[in-house]
Amino acid sequence: MQLGRMGKTVKPGRDIARAVFAQLEPVARRMAPKLDIPPIFIVGLPRVGSTLASILATRHLRCAYFSNLLMATPASPVLTAMLAGPRRAFGGTDDLANRFGETNCSQGPSQGYRFWNRHLGTSETPAPLDEARKAMMRQTIAALQGIAGGPFINKWQKNGLRIPFLADLFPGSVFIEITRDPLDTALSILSARRQSHGGEAGWFSVRPSTLTLSDYVSVHEQIAAQVAATRAIIDRDLGGLPKANVQTYAYTTICADPKGWLRLVALHYEAATGIPIALRDTPAQKLSARHPLAEKADQHLLGAALARFEGAFPAS
């Protein structure tokens, strides 16, 4: 009974603390040190290894990011980071395990959707922001960077459909694209659909506005169309950025040489921005690249659908 009474008091107490922190957040944003430099956004199709890239980057590079600790108070990330200190707020994690982008420990990287949804809404194409909101968001990221002493890094699947928006909101942003074999990507999306609450028939991850689900009868066609349509948008939008601000890496390359990959990220970021990134320590020399286990029927159906939809989607 005591545990039951205690449980009932936790949520109201947490909500009160969050409300108080939210009221103090503007003060924290003004007081925090500022490092007004371009952030880094990790983009790519669903299930390509972008979460692994995020975990490695936030653990081994000196950077700011939305940790799970900060996203416990999404209305006040700067105040939480100031109170926790850079080591607790941005210490990273050696635990590579995650479930659909969600990491396990308080210092693990969060996708930050609670922050993004709060300020941008849930649409893949956010409405234009007023100047006050833009200034507040830029100040928030600059403050987090000032506390951490390095660039802000964020991976969220919707970032791939918001590249021009993010590039405008944060001028000079660097985009790291993670790629993977298209069939492996599609098979992994199919596996994720089967494991998620909606089951195989339920949608998983981003849905481009150019995609009309009613046009596709089977689950395999839906997934292949999702891959092709998302790929077209990312290719178009990254192609519109300065080449120095775009880095593209294969998932298998990251796994084969994590240390080399992180050095390339830091080197190319400095080349694009003139700002060095410190490498905190050395990751494992090699990781095992995963290949989805799949029935031959699924491989055949997805492979055929991917071939049929390649180049079939306009980017807008």
ZAGU-634699 format. One record per residue: residue in one letter; x, y, z of N, C-alpha, C in turn; residue number from 1. Coordinates in nm, 3 decimals. Last residue first. Layout:
! residues N
A  X  Y  Z  X  Y  Z  X  Y  Z  NUM
...
This chain:
! residues 316
S  0.872  1.649  -5.472  0.780  1.747  -5.416  0.644  1.732  -5.480  316
A  1.020  1.453  -5.590  1.061  1.496  -5.456  0.966  1.596  -5.394  315
P  0.841  1.184  -5.745  0.894  1.321  -5.747  0.926  1.363  -5.605  314
F  0.925  0.847  -5.775  0.862  0.949  -5.692  0.925  1.085  -5.715  313
A  1.060  0.653  -5.913  0.921  0.675  -5.949  0.857  0.791  -5.875  312
G  1.315  0.563  -5.859  1.301  0.681  -5.944  1.158  0.717  -5.978  311
E  1.192  0.246  -5.795  1.313  0.329  -5.802  1.295  0.441  -5.903  310
F  0.979  0.075  -5.793  0.955  0.213  -5.749  1.078  0.301  -5.759  309
R  1.079  -0.171  -5.880  0.969  -0.110  -5.953  0.952  0.039  -5.918  308
A  1.273  -0.231  -5.690  1.313  -0.213  -5.830  1.204  -0.140  -5.908  307
L  1.106  -0.262  -5.467  1.207  -0.157  -5.470  1.252  -0.127  -5.612  306
A  0.958  -0.488  -5.543  0.890  -0.359  -5.526  0.990  -0.244  -5.529  305
A  1.157  -0.686  -5.546  1.083  -0.655  -5.669  1.016  -0.519  -5.660  304
G  1.237  -0.682  -5.277  1.333  -0.653  -5.383  1.264  -0.614  -5.513  303
L  1.000  -0.758  -5.149  1.054  -0.624  -5.126  1.154  -0.587  -5.236  302
L  0.970  -1.020  -5.249  0.864  -0.921  -5.267  0.916  -0.779  -5.250  301
H  1.215  -1.145  -5.172  1.174  -1.138  -5.313  1.071  -1.027  -5.334  300
Q  1.213  -1.119  -4.894  1.323  -1.063  -4.972  1.282  -1.045  -5.118  299
D  0.981  -1.262  -4.831  0.988  -1.119  -4.802  1.099  -1.052  -4.884  298
A  1.063  -1.519  -4.914  0.946  -1.456  -4.976  0.947  -1.305  -4.954  297
K  1.271  -1.580  -4.746  1.300  -1.556  -4.888  1.183  -1.487  -4.958  296
E  1.260  -1.403  -4.433  1.217  -1.513  -4.519  1.246  -1.477  -4.666  295
A  1.542  -1.262  -4.263  1.416  -1.250  -4.336  1.387  -1.377  -4.416  294
L  1.734  -1.064  -4.054  1.693  -1.200  -4.085  1.557  -1.194  -4.152  293
P  1.934  -0.789  -4.157  1.806  -0.841  -4.108  1.784  -0.986  -4.147  292
H  2.262  -0.760  -4.045  2.179  -0.781  -4.163  2.048  -0.845  -4.117  291
R  2.487  -0.536  -3.885  2.376  -0.631  -3.877  2.302  -0.639  -4.010  290
A  2.832  -0.525  -3.837  2.719  -0.472  -3.914  2.608  -0.578  -3.917  289
S  3.003  -0.509  -3.543  2.942  -0.603  -3.637  2.823  -0.536  -3.706  288
L  3.283  -0.286  -3.522  3.153  -0.333  -3.478  3.097  -0.429  -3.583  287
K  3.611  -0.204  -3.416  3.521  -0.258  -3.517  3.393  -0.305  -3.452  286
Q  3.738  -0.068  -3.209  3.799  -0.068  -3.341  3.703  -0.114  -3.449  285
A  3.546  0.147  -2.996  3.589  0.013  -3.039  3.642  0.018  -3.181  284
P  3.673  0.489  -2.961  3.572  0.382  -2.955  3.630  0.247  -2.996  283
T  3.870  0.699  -2.762  3.868  0.610  -2.878  3.761  0.503  -2.863  282
D  3.761  1.030  -2.663  3.840  0.909  -2.647  3.816  0.820  -2.767  281
R  3.684  1.284  -2.765  3.703  1.261  -2.622  3.787  1.137  -2.593  280
L  3.790  1.501  -3.000  3.757  1.360  -2.985  3.787  1.321  -2.841  279
A  3.663  1.828  -3.054  3.755  1.741  -2.980  3.701  1.599  -2.978  278
I  3.638  2.001  -3.354  3.565  1.921  -3.255  3.665  1.829  -3.187  277
P  3.699  2.336  -3.477  3.740  2.199  -3.447  3.647  2.133  -3.346  276
I  3.563  2.530  -3.730  3.557  2.504  -3.586  3.598  2.360  -3.559  275
G  3.518  2.583  -3.994  3.635  2.644  -3.933  3.647  2.619  -3.784  274
T  3.315  2.455  -4.129  3.279  2.564  -4.037  3.398  2.641  -3.982  273
A  3.419  2.261  -4.299  3.298  2.334  -4.339  3.276  2.459  -4.256  272
A  3.639  2.160  -4.162  3.658  2.215  -4.296  3.540  2.301  -4.339  271
E  3.515  2.068  -3.931  3.609  2.179  -3.921  3.633  2.243  -4.058  270
Y  3.369  1.857  -4.045  3.299  1.967  -3.976  3.390  2.089  -3.967  269
H  3.573  1.693  -4.137  3.486  1.759  -4.235  3.406  1.872  -4.172  268
L  3.689  1.613  -3.891  3.768  1.679  -3.994  3.681  1.756  -4.091  267
A  3.475  1.486  -3.759  3.537  1.604  -3.700  3.615  1.684  -3.805  266
V  3.427  1.276  -3.943  3.321  1.369  -3.906  3.380  1.498  -3.852  265
L  3.678  1.147  -3.937  3.630  1.210  -4.061  3.520  1.312  -4.032  264
R  3.676  1.052  -3.674  3.778  1.148  -3.716  3.739  1.220  -3.844  263
L  3.464  0.873  -3.692  3.452  0.990  -3.605  3.557  1.096  -3.640  262
W  3.578  0.681  -3.870  3.458  0.756  -3.907  3.446  0.883  -3.823  261
G  3.788  0.577  -3.720  3.815  0.650  -3.843  3.698  0.735  -3.886  260
K  3.635  0.454  -3.516  3.733  0.558  -3.485  3.764  0.643  -3.608  259
P  3.483  0.260  -3.657  3.418  0.371  -3.585  3.514  0.486  -3.556  258
D  3.500  0.077  -3.905  3.605  0.162  -3.847  3.541  0.281  -3.775  257
A  3.280  -0.081  -3.964  3.413  -0.134  -3.990  3.523  -0.054  -3.922  256
C  3.059  0.081  -3.906  3.084  -0.039  -3.826  3.227  -0.090  -3.843  255
I  3.085  0.273  -4.108  3.091  0.314  -3.967  3.125  0.194  -3.880  254
T  3.048  0.111  -4.334  3.175  0.182  -4.315  3.192  0.225  -4.170  253
T  2.784  0.029  -4.308  2.890  -0.071  -4.300  3.027  -0.007  -4.278  252
Y  2.648  0.274  -4.349  2.640  0.204  -4.220  2.753  0.104  -4.204  251
A  2.826  0.521  -4.529  2.752  0.395  -4.528  2.757  0.335  -4.387  250
Y  2.788  0.873  -4.527  2.863  0.755  -4.485  2.771  0.634  -4.487  249
T  2.828  1.205  -4.623  2.752  1.083  -4.645  2.840  0.963  -4.612  248
Q  2.785  1.542  -4.535  2.871  1.424  -4.525  2.784  1.300  -4.543  247
V  2.760  1.876  -4.625  2.697  1.744  -4.633  2.804  1.636  -4.625  246
N  2.886  2.115  -4.652  2.799  2.099  -4.536  2.727  1.965  -4.534  245
A  3.017  2.122  -4.890  3.099  2.112  -4.769  3.016  2.085  -4.645  244
K  2.815  2.168  -5.076  2.871  2.034  -5.064  2.952  2.016  -4.936  243
P  2.530  2.353  -4.970  2.672  2.354  -5.008  2.734  2.216  -4.983  242
L  2.217  2.197  -5.074  2.306  2.256  -4.974  2.447  2.266  -5.028  241
G  2.065  2.053  -5.250  2.050  2.198  -5.251  2.139  2.270  -5.152  240
G  2.105  1.789  -5.191  2.167  1.843  -5.313  2.158  1.993  -5.324  239
L  1.941  1.755  -4.976  2.085  1.761  -4.952  2.158  1.817  -5.073  238
D  1.700  1.755  -5.122  1.727  1.861  -5.025  1.874  1.869  -4.987  237
R  1.712  1.530  -5.296  1.685  1.665  -5.347  1.734  1.771  -5.249  236
D  1.760  1.320  -5.114  1.855  1.349  -5.221  1.837  1.491  -5.275  235
I  1.525  1.333  -4.957  1.656  1.356  -4.896  1.760  1.392  -5.002  234
I  1.331  1.271  -5.152  1.327  1.399  -5.081  1.463  1.432  -5.020  233
A  1.405  1.013  -5.234  1.397  1.122  -5.332  1.401  1.258  -5.263  232
R  1.382  0.864  -4.997  1.512  0.879  -5.061  1.512  0.997  -5.157  231
T  1.107  0.869  -4.962  1.192  0.938  -4.865  1.330  0.963  -4.924  230
A  1.029  0.714  -5.184  0.982  0.851  -5.171  1.069  0.930  -5.074  229
A  1.157  0.464  -5.136  1.183  0.540  -5.259  1.145  0.687  -5.244  228
V  1.052  0.387  -4.882  1.197  0.398  -4.905  1.225  0.488  -5.026  227
Q  0.776  0.383  -4.940  0.829  0.470  -4.834  0.979  0.494  -4.854  226
A  0.769  0.181  -5.133  0.732  0.317  -5.171  0.784  0.418  -5.068  225
A  0.840  -0.035  -4.973  0.926  0.001  -5.086  0.897  0.144  -5.133  224
I  0.619  -0.033  -4.798  0.755  -0.012  -4.747  0.849  0.031  -4.859  223
Q  0.403  -0.083  -4.972  0.406  0.037  -4.889  0.548  0.069  -4.844  222
E  0.473  -0.335  -5.075  0.468  -0.219  -5.164  0.474  -0.089  -5.084  221
H  0.448  -0.488  -4.842  0.578  -0.479  -4.909  0.582  -0.360  -5.005  220
V  0.176  -0.466  -4.786  0.272  -0.411  -4.692  0.407  -0.392  -4.760  219
S  -0.019  -0.394  -5.085  0.050  -0.481  -4.991  0.142  -0.404  -4.898  218
V  -0.130  -0.175  -5.230  -0.215  -0.279  -5.172  -0.143  -0.354  -5.061  217
Y  -0.120  0.166  -5.265  -0.040  0.045  -5.251  -0.116  -0.059  -5.172  216
D  -0.265  0.395  -5.257  -0.217  0.353  -5.389  -0.149  0.216  -5.385  215
S  -0.310  0.464  -5.000  -0.418  0.391  -5.067  -0.376  0.343  -5.207  214
L  -0.093  0.622  -4.927  -0.095  0.480  -4.892  -0.200  0.400  -4.968  213
T  0.091  0.836  -5.102  -0.050  0.810  -5.074  -0.066  0.660  -5.052  212
L  0.358  1.051  -5.059  0.318  0.911  -5.056  0.171  0.898  -5.017  211
T  0.449  1.303  -5.027  0.430  1.257  -5.166  0.376  1.115  -5.174  210
S  0.500  1.336  -4.762  0.374  1.389  -4.812  0.345  1.347  -4.955  209
P  0.640  1.043  -4.605  0.651  1.161  -4.692  0.514  1.205  -4.744  208
R  0.647  0.941  -4.292  0.560  0.920  -4.408  0.565  1.045  -4.495  207
V  0.868  0.770  -4.063  0.824  0.886  -4.140  0.735  0.846  -4.258  206
S  0.754  0.486  -3.865  0.843  0.597  -3.891  0.783  0.699  -3.989  205
F  0.521  0.256  -3.984  0.640  0.274  -3.901  0.722  0.391  -3.954  204
W  0.175  0.155  -3.965  0.281  0.233  -4.025  0.398  0.246  -3.929  203
G  0.055  -0.183  -3.938  0.072  -0.049  -3.885  0.189  0.024  -3.948  202
A  0.057  -0.442  -4.024  -0.026  -0.348  -4.100  -0.009  -0.204  -4.054  201
E  0.215  -0.573  -3.834  0.263  -0.558  -3.971  0.185  -0.453  -4.050  200
G  0.152  -0.380  -3.531  0.169  -0.502  -3.609  0.210  -0.471  -3.752  199
G  0.137  -0.165  -3.367  0.037  -0.175  -3.472  0.045  -0.302  -3.552  198
H  0.357  -0.189  -3.197  0.223  -0.213  -3.143  0.118  -0.231  -3.253  197
S  0.627  -0.365  -3.369  0.564  -0.250  -3.305  0.419  -0.280  -3.271  196
Q  0.720  -0.582  -3.512  0.748  -0.576  -3.369  0.675  -0.463  -3.297  195
R  0.646  -0.535  -3.773  0.596  -0.657  -3.709  0.618  -0.654  -3.558  194
R  0.789  -0.302  -3.823  0.642  -0.299  -3.826  0.585  -0.421  -3.752  193
A  1.050  -0.402  -3.810  1.005  -0.305  -3.710  0.853  -0.297  -3.707  192
S  1.054  -0.566  -4.036  1.072  -0.626  -3.904  1.021  -0.532  -3.795  191
L  1.028  -0.363  -4.232  0.925  -0.469  -4.220  0.933  -0.534  -4.082  190
I  1.268  -0.228  -4.188  1.141  -0.158  -4.165  1.028  -0.259  -4.148  189
S  1.443  -0.430  -4.267  1.445  -0.384  -4.129  1.319  -0.306  -4.094  188
L  1.383  -0.448  -4.538  1.361  -0.564  -4.453  1.358  -0.524  -4.305  187
A  1.469  -0.191  -4.620  1.328  -0.229  -4.632  1.295  -0.348  -4.543  186
T  1.746  -0.211  -4.566  1.664  -0.106  -4.505  1.517  -0.146  -4.505  185
D  1.821  -0.422  -4.730  1.836  -0.436  -4.586  1.751  -0.333  -4.513  184
L  1.765  -0.293  -4.975  1.689  -0.412  -4.937  1.701  -0.437  -4.786  183
P  1.950  -0.074  -4.975  1.805  -0.052  -4.975  1.723  -0.174  -4.933  182
D  2.221  -0.052  -4.752  2.165  -0.125  -4.865  2.012  -0.114  -4.864  181
R  2.236  0.284  -4.623  2.240  0.139  -4.604  2.185  0.072  -4.730  180
T  2.366  0.594  -4.491  2.302  0.513  -4.594  2.321  0.365  -4.563  179
I  2.338  0.901  -4.331  2.374  0.761  -4.315  2.296  0.680  -4.418  178
E  2.460  1.228  -4.350  2.366  1.130  -4.405  2.421  0.990  -4.386  177
I  2.484  1.505  -4.167  2.550  1.377  -4.183  2.446  1.276  -4.228  176
F  2.501  1.844  -4.222  2.413  1.728  -4.228  2.496  1.603  -4.256  175
V  2.553  2.143  -4.050  2.616  2.032  -4.120  2.524  1.911  -4.110  174
S  2.431  2.479  -4.085  2.421  2.345  -4.029  2.493  2.243  -4.117  173
G  2.422  2.741  -4.171  2.551  2.674  -4.171  2.550  2.533  -4.117  172
P  2.153  2.847  -3.959  2.241  2.868  -4.075  2.377  2.800  -4.060  171
F  1.888  2.710  -3.861  2.023  2.709  -3.805  2.123  2.723  -3.920  170
L  1.669  2.756  -4.026  1.658  2.788  -3.885  1.796  2.799  -3.819  169
D  1.763  2.661  -4.273  1.724  2.801  -4.259  1.720  2.843  -4.112  168
A  1.808  2.395  -4.215  1.919  2.474  -4.268  1.889  2.624  -4.259  167
L  1.552  2.316  -4.140  1.657  2.319  -4.039  1.776  2.403  -4.086  166
F  1.422  2.338  -4.393  1.371  2.410  -4.275  1.481  2.424  -4.171  165
P  1.566  2.159  -4.555  1.569  2.304  -4.585  1.521  2.387  -4.466  164
I  1.507  1.912  -4.400  1.642  1.962  -4.422  1.644  2.111  -4.457  163
R  1.300  1.753  -4.317  1.298  1.895  -4.277  1.431  1.963  -4.307  162
L  1.321  1.488  -4.349  1.216  1.553  -4.428  1.206  1.702  -4.397  161
G  1.519  1.425  -4.168  1.544  1.400  -4.310  1.441  1.461  -4.402  160
N  1.404  1.470  -3.920  1.504  1.565  -3.970  1.528  1.548  -4.120  159
K  1.251  1.253  -3.854  1.186  1.363  -3.925  1.284  1.468  -3.975  158
Q  1.431  1.094  -3.708  1.394  1.055  -3.843  1.329  1.169  -3.921  157
W  1.698  1.258  -3.554  1.558  1.222  -3.547  1.512  1.196  -3.688  156
K  1.985  1.345  -3.394  1.931  1.249  -3.490  1.783  1.228  -3.457  155
N  2.206  1.611  -3.335  2.074  1.553  -3.317  2.041  1.458  -3.431  154
I  2.445  1.799  -3.163  2.422  1.690  -3.257  2.284  1.631  -3.230  153
F  2.611  2.106  -3.122  2.491  2.028  -3.094  2.474  1.924  -3.202  152
P  2.966  2.141  -3.067  2.844  2.155  -3.147  2.732  2.064  -3.099  151
G  3.093  2.229  -2.734  3.103  2.172  -2.868  2.970  2.180  -2.940  150
G  3.052  2.281  -2.466  3.179  2.316  -2.526  3.200  2.254  -2.663  149
A  2.823  2.255  -2.312  2.897  2.134  -2.350  3.036  2.165  -2.403  148
I  2.736  2.518  -2.282  2.754  2.434  -2.163  2.843  2.315  -2.195  147
G  2.718  2.597  -2.550  2.808  2.667  -2.459  2.837  2.586  -2.334  146
Q  2.521  2.426  -2.646  2.656  2.416  -2.701  2.758  2.484  -2.609  145
L  2.305  2.527  -2.502  2.347  2.388  -2.481  2.489  2.367  -2.532  144
A  2.300  2.786  -2.616  2.326  2.768  -2.474  2.372  2.625  -2.443  143
A  2.237  2.732  -2.883  2.364  2.798  -2.853  2.400  2.781  -2.705  142
I  1.981  2.621  -2.845  2.089  2.538  -2.897  2.225  2.600  -2.868  141
T  1.847  2.852  -2.743  1.850  2.726  -2.670  1.966  2.639  -2.715  140
Q  1.876  3.037  -2.949  1.938  3.065  -2.819  1.949  2.938  -2.736  139
R  1.722  2.916  -3.144  1.865  2.934  -3.167  1.938  2.959  -3.035  138
M  1.473  2.933  -3.017  1.528  2.802  -3.048  1.679  2.811  -3.074  137
M  1.441  3.214  -2.999  1.440  3.132  -2.878  1.505  2.996  -2.904  136
A  1.441  3.290  -3.268  1.546  3.339  -3.178  1.556  3.254  -3.053  135
K  1.206  3.162  -3.357  1.336  3.128  -3.414  1.449  3.168  -3.320  134
R  1.018  3.301  -3.203  1.035  3.157  -3.183  1.170  3.111  -3.240  133
A  1.049  3.558  -3.310  1.071  3.536  -3.167  1.095  3.388  -3.138  132
E  0.976  3.531  -3.578  1.115  3.560  -3.545  1.146  3.536  -3.398  131
D  0.764  3.241  -3.635  0.787  3.384  -3.620  0.929  3.407  -3.568  130
L  0.797  2.980  -3.879  0.806  3.028  -3.742  0.819  3.180  -3.740  129
P  0.584  2.799  -4.102  0.687  2.900  -4.078  0.681  2.953  -3.934  128
A  0.512  2.457  -4.009  0.468  2.589  -4.052  0.580  2.689  -4.026  127
P  0.698  2.163  -4.111  0.650  2.260  -4.012  0.604  2.391  -4.076  126
T  0.642  1.876  -4.239  0.671  2.006  -4.298  0.616  2.114  -4.205  125
E  0.565  1.668  -4.082  0.698  1.659  -4.142  0.739  1.791  -4.207  124
S  0.396  1.780  -3.783  0.401  1.762  -3.928  0.545  1.750  -3.976  123
T  0.393  1.845  -3.514  0.423  1.706  -3.550  0.432  1.682  -3.701  122
G  0.559  2.145  -3.394  0.444  2.063  -3.427  0.488  1.927  -3.477  121
L  0.775  2.289  -3.308  0.754  2.281  -3.453  0.626  2.209  -3.491  120
H  0.783  2.283  -3.030  0.808  2.410  -3.097  0.776  2.408  -3.246  119
R  0.713  2.024  -2.950  0.666  2.139  -2.871  0.675  2.269  -2.951  118
N  0.854  1.863  -3.123  0.708  1.870  -3.135  0.651  1.991  -3.061  117
W  1.117  1.909  -3.023  1.080  1.948  -3.159  0.929  1.961  -3.174  116
F  1.098  1.802  -2.758  1.137  1.942  -2.782  1.088  1.987  -2.919  115
R  1.024  1.542  -2.810  0.942  1.622  -2.719  0.972  1.771  -2.734  114
Y  1.225  1.442  -2.973  1.096  1.475  -3.035  1.005  1.556  -2.942  113
G  1.484  1.367  -2.919  1.444  1.504  -2.890  1.307  1.542  -2.941  112
Q  1.609  1.130  -2.929  1.579  1.192  -3.058  1.528  1.335  -3.040  111
S  1.874  1.121  -2.688  1.732  1.113  -2.721  1.713  1.174  -2.860  110
P  2.168  0.947  -2.600  2.102  1.048  -2.684  1.955  1.018  -2.704  109
G  2.222  0.872  -2.249  2.210  0.832  -2.388  2.140  0.940  -2.469  108
Q  2.209  0.936  -1.986  2.304  1.011  -2.067  2.302  0.971  -2.214  107
S  2.022  0.754  -1.889  1.991  0.897  -1.881  2.085  0.980  -1.967  106
C  1.989  0.471  -2.119  2.032  0.538  -1.995  2.009  0.689  -2.003  105
N  1.885  0.367  -2.369  1.844  0.315  -2.239  1.876  0.402  -2.118  104
T  1.730  0.517  -2.666  1.839  0.458  -2.590  1.797  0.435  -2.445  103
E  1.532  0.475  -2.944  1.528  0.514  -2.803  1.639  0.442  -2.727  102
G  1.537  0.371  -3.199  1.591  0.505  -3.178  1.595  0.550  -3.035  101
F  1.423  0.116  -3.162  1.366  0.209  -3.259  1.409  0.353  -3.229  100
R  1.596  0.077  -2.888  1.473  0.025  -2.947  1.410  0.132  -3.033  99
N  1.940  -0.009  -2.836  1.832  0.088  -2.848  1.711  0.019  -2.908  98
A  2.277  -0.051  -2.730  2.141  -0.104  -2.744  2.041  0.009  -2.753  97
L  2.522  0.044  -2.673  2.475  0.064  -2.810  2.332  0.014  -2.831  96
D  2.655  0.203  -2.412  2.552  0.103  -2.440  2.493  0.130  -2.578  95
D  2.813  0.411  -2.348  2.878  0.301  -2.421  2.779  0.190  -2.458  94
T  2.698  0.749  -2.378  2.683  0.613  -2.326  2.760  0.514  -2.412  93
G  2.734  1.096  -2.268  2.726  0.987  -2.364  2.712  0.851  -2.296  92
G  2.737  1.328  -2.117  2.846  1.231  -2.100  2.846  1.119  -2.200  91
F  2.581  1.557  -2.084  2.631  1.523  -2.217  2.744  1.421  -2.211  90
A  2.501  1.580  -1.816  2.405  1.614  -1.922  2.448  1.558  -2.057  89
R  2.726  1.509  -1.669  2.601  1.433  -1.652  2.503  1.459  -1.765  88
R  2.913  1.694  -1.773  2.943  1.551  -1.770  2.817  1.468  -1.756  87
P  2.798  1.955  -1.750  2.823  1.894  -1.882  2.848  1.744  -1.878  86
G  2.528  1.981  -1.510  2.667  1.993  -1.549  2.694  1.917  -1.676  85
A  2.273  1.998  -1.404  2.339  1.867  -1.408  2.488  1.880  -1.433  84
L  2.209  2.268  -1.433  2.205  2.208  -1.301  2.282  2.075  -1.298  83
M  2.235  2.301  -1.711  2.313  2.384  -1.619  2.320  2.319  -1.482  82
A  2.046  2.118  -1.807  2.187  2.100  -1.839  2.276  2.180  -1.745  81
T  1.810  2.235  -1.707  1.848  2.101  -1.664  1.996  2.076  -1.690  80
L  1.813  2.478  -1.850  1.821  2.478  -1.704  1.866  2.342  -1.652  79
V  1.787  2.375  -2.113  1.905  2.453  -2.074  1.921  2.454  -1.923  78
P  1.540  2.241  -2.125  1.664  2.166  -2.142  1.788  2.243  -2.096  77
S  1.254  2.276  -2.054  1.364  2.347  -1.988  1.497  2.272  -2.004  76
A  1.063  2.124  -2.169  1.040  2.268  -2.173  1.156  2.347  -2.113  75
P  1.140  1.862  -2.118  1.157  1.915  -2.254  1.132  2.064  -2.267  74
T  1.269  1.693  -1.903  1.212  1.827  -1.884  1.220  1.900  -2.018  73
A  1.368  1.466  -2.007  1.275  1.449  -1.895  1.208  1.580  -1.861  72
M  1.554  1.548  -2.187  1.419  1.534  -2.238  1.320  1.490  -2.130  71
L  1.785  1.540  -2.033  1.731  1.670  -2.073  1.587  1.658  -2.120  70
L  1.814  1.258  -2.011  1.800  1.342  -1.893  1.737  1.476  -1.929  69
N  1.856  1.180  -2.272  1.732  1.139  -2.207  1.707  1.221  -2.081  68
S  1.997  1.468  -2.442  2.007  1.341  -2.370  1.871  1.305  -2.313  67
F  2.044  1.633  -2.714  1.928  1.609  -2.627  1.945  1.471  -2.563  66
Y  2.381  1.761  -2.695  2.274  1.684  -2.760  2.157  1.675  -2.663  65
A  2.712  1.882  -2.760  2.583  1.891  -2.690  2.483  1.806  -2.765  64
C  3.044  1.734  -2.749  2.928  1.794  -2.815  2.812  1.807  -2.717  63
R  3.318  1.574  -2.831  3.276  1.675  -2.733  3.164  1.756  -2.796  62
L  3.260  1.236  -2.924  3.291  1.373  -2.962  3.245  1.468  -2.852  61
H  3.168  0.998  -2.811  3.312  1.014  -2.833  3.353  1.152  -2.883  60
R  2.890  1.006  -2.773  2.976  0.948  -2.670  3.121  0.991  -2.688  59
T  2.781  1.113  -2.999  2.758  1.183  -2.873  2.842  1.128  -2.759  58
A  2.869  0.924  -3.193  2.910  1.065  -3.201  2.894  1.136  -3.067  57
L  2.746  0.682  -3.111  2.892  0.693  -3.121  2.937  0.839  -3.118  56
I  2.473  0.753  -3.125  2.531  0.705  -2.998  2.683  0.721  -3.001  55
S  2.448  0.823  -3.398  2.421  0.922  -3.293  2.485  0.881  -3.161  54
A  2.502  0.579  -3.524  2.587  0.695  -3.551  2.571  0.801  -3.441  53
L  2.285  0.432  -3.423  2.421  0.392  -3.390  2.516  0.510  -3.412  52
T  2.082  0.576  -3.555  2.088  0.577  -3.409  2.226  0.534  -3.361  51
S  2.128  0.517  -3.823  2.150  0.655  -3.777  2.153  0.664  -3.625  50
G  2.084  0.279  -3.949  2.197  0.287  -3.857  2.224  0.426  -3.805  49
V  1.856  0.273  -4.096  1.981  0.267  -4.171  2.104  0.269  -4.080  48
R  1.586  0.303  -4.018  1.652  0.173  -4.004  1.782  0.161  -4.084  47
P  1.464  0.554  -4.244  1.449  0.474  -4.123  1.532  0.346  -4.131  46
L  1.722  0.745  -4.416  1.600  0.666  -4.414  1.584  0.599  -4.278  45
G  1.872  1.038  -4.266  1.873  0.916  -4.345  1.737  0.851  -4.342  44
V  2.089  1.246  -4.063  1.967  1.218  -4.139  1.984  1.088  -4.216  43
I  2.194  1.445  -3.804  2.214  1.314  -3.865  2.082  1.274  -3.933  42
F  2.313  1.770  -3.788  2.193  1.688  -3.793  2.225  1.557  -3.868  41
I  2.490  1.995  -3.590  2.501  1.880  -3.680  2.371  1.800  -3.673  40
P  2.504  2.361  -3.578  2.480  2.226  -3.525  2.497  2.120  -3.633  39
P  2.742  2.625  -3.593  2.645  2.540  -3.663  2.628  2.405  -3.596  38
I  2.750  2.829  -3.290  2.816  2.761  -3.401  2.715  2.670  -3.470  37
D  2.770  2.999  -3.033  2.683  3.014  -3.150  2.755  2.960  -3.274  36
L  2.757  2.935  -2.728  2.850  2.894  -2.832  2.768  2.889  -2.961  35
K  2.716  3.098  -2.419  2.667  3.074  -2.554  2.782  3.032  -2.645  34
P  2.631  3.018  -2.079  2.731  3.057  -2.180  2.679  3.020  -2.319  33
A  2.315  3.125  -1.939  2.406  3.019  -1.985  2.512  3.075  -2.080  32
M  2.137  3.333  -1.894  2.255  3.320  -1.809  2.359  3.223  -1.864  31
R  1.928  3.303  -2.077  2.003  3.429  -2.075  2.135  3.414  -2.001  30
R  1.838  3.046  -2.014  1.887  3.073  -2.150  1.970  3.201  -2.154  29
A  1.751  3.088  -1.750  1.866  3.001  -1.776  1.924  3.027  -1.915  28
V  1.528  3.249  -1.798  1.641  3.302  -1.720  1.767  3.221  -1.746  27
P  1.365  3.069  -1.939  1.414  3.191  -2.005  1.530  3.256  -1.931  26
E  1.325  2.863  -1.731  1.405  2.839  -1.851  1.450  2.966  -1.921  25
L  1.150  2.898  -1.524  1.286  2.948  -1.505  1.372  2.936  -1.631  24
Q  0.921  2.773  -1.611  0.914  2.916  -1.579  1.053  2.978  -1.569  23
A  1.014  2.512  -1.628  0.974  2.581  -1.750  0.967  2.732  -1.728  22
F  1.050  2.450  -1.357  1.166  2.458  -1.446  1.132  2.536  -1.572  21
V  0.780  2.442  -1.279  0.871  2.540  -1.220  0.994  2.560  -1.309  20
A  0.690  2.226  -1.433  0.628  2.358  -1.449  0.719  2.468  -1.394  19
R  0.846  2.017  -1.332  0.858  2.056  -1.473  0.802  2.195  -1.497  18
A  0.750  2.008  -1.069  0.890  2.041  -1.094  0.910  2.086  -1.239  17
I  0.486  1.929  -1.120  0.512  2.058  -1.055  0.655  2.103  -1.082  16
D  0.529  1.678  -1.230  0.465  1.781  -1.311  0.488  1.920  -1.253  15
R  0.639  1.543  -1.013  0.720  1.562  -1.133  0.662  1.674  -1.219  14
G  0.420  1.544  -0.840  0.543  1.611  -0.801  0.632  1.640  -0.920  13
P  0.233  1.392  -0.990  0.206  1.533  -0.958  0.332  1.609  -0.920  12
K  0.392  1.144  -1.000  0.357  1.219  -1.120  0.319  1.364  -1.089  11
V  0.422  1.061  -0.726  0.537  1.090  -0.811  0.499  1.178  -0.928  10
T  0.200  0.990  -0.585  0.253  1.123  -0.560  0.364  1.159  -0.656  9
K  0.142  0.732  -0.656  0.042  0.834  -0.688  0.096  0.975  -0.670  8
G  0.357  0.595  -0.547  0.345  0.606  -0.691  0.249  0.715  -0.732  7
M  0.293  0.607  -0.275  0.412  0.678  -0.324  0.402  0.699  -0.474  6
R  0.072  0.443  -0.265  0.056  0.584  -0.231  0.173  0.665  -0.284  5
G  0.196  0.200  -0.339  0.089  0.256  -0.420  0.070  0.404  -0.393  4
L  0.374  0.162  -0.132  0.426  0.184  -0.266  0.321  0.246  -0.355  3
Q  0.193  0.120  0.076  0.281  0.235  0.081  0.337  0.269  -0.057  2
M  0.082  -0.120  0.000  0.000  0.000  0.000  0.086  0.126  0.000  1
